[in-house]
Amino acid sequence: MKQKLFWLQAAALGVVLVSLAGMGVLIFSRHGLDNLVPLYIFAGLGIAGFAANAVLAVARVLWERNNRK
């Protein structure tokens, strides 16, 4: 279970990195901000990945703490 939580956490961080890269491409392209919907989608993915990483980190710490007892 510990390794499964680790890989889920890595996937959540991957979603955050992809969304940051997508937002960067949209912001720094010349015609990327004509429509803000893609920017909102990437921002939402980034926030969701960040929240998922936080929840998985807490679950991983609790899992390790319960297995030590």
C-alpha positions in Angstrom: 0.0 0.0 0.0 2.9 2.3 0.8 4.3 2.0 -2.7 0.9 2.4 -4.3 0.4 5.7 -2.4 3.9 6.8 -3.6 3.0 6.2 -7.2 -0.3 7.9 -6.9 1.5 10.9 -5.3 3.9 10.9 -8.2 1.0 10.9 -10.7 -0.6 13.8 -8.9 2.7 15.8 -9.1 2.9 14.9 -12.8 -0.6 16.4 -13.3 0.6 19.6 -11.5 3.7 19.8 -13.7 1.7 19.2 -16.9 -0.8 21.9 -16.0 1.9 24.4 -15.1 3.6 23.7 -18.5 0.3 24.1 -20.3 -0.4 27.3 -18.6 3.1 28.6 -19.4 2.6 27.7 -23.0 -0.7 29.5 -23.1 0.5 32.6 -21.3 3.7 33.0 -23.2 2.3 32.3 -26.7 1.2 35.3 -28.7 -2.4 34.3 -29.3 -2.9 32.0 -26.3 -5.1 34.3 -24.3 -7.9 35.0 -26.8 -10.1 32.5 -25.0 -9.5 31.9 -21.3 -11.2 28.5 -21.1 -8.0 26.5 -21.7 -6.2 28.5 -19.1 -9.0 27.8 -16.6 -8.9 24.1 -17.4 -5.1 23.9 -16.8 -5.5 26.0 -13.6 -8.2 23.6 -12.4 -6.0 20.6 -13.1 -3.2 22.2 -11.2 -5.3 22.9 -8.2 -6.8 19.4 -8.3 -3.3 17.8 -8.6 -2.0 19.9 -5.7 -5.0 18.9 -3.5 -4.6 15.2 -4.4 -0.9 15.3 -3.6 -1.7 16.8 -0.2 -4.4 14.2 0.6 -2.1 11.4 -0.5 0.8 12.7 1.5 -1.4 12.8 4.7 -2.6 9.3 3.9 1.0 8.1 3.4 2.1 9.6 6.7 -0.8 8.1 8.6 -0.3 4.7 6.9 3.4 4.7 8.0 2.5 5.8 11.5 -0.1 3.1 12.0 2.3 0.4 10.7 5.0 1.4 13.2 2.8 0.6 16.2 
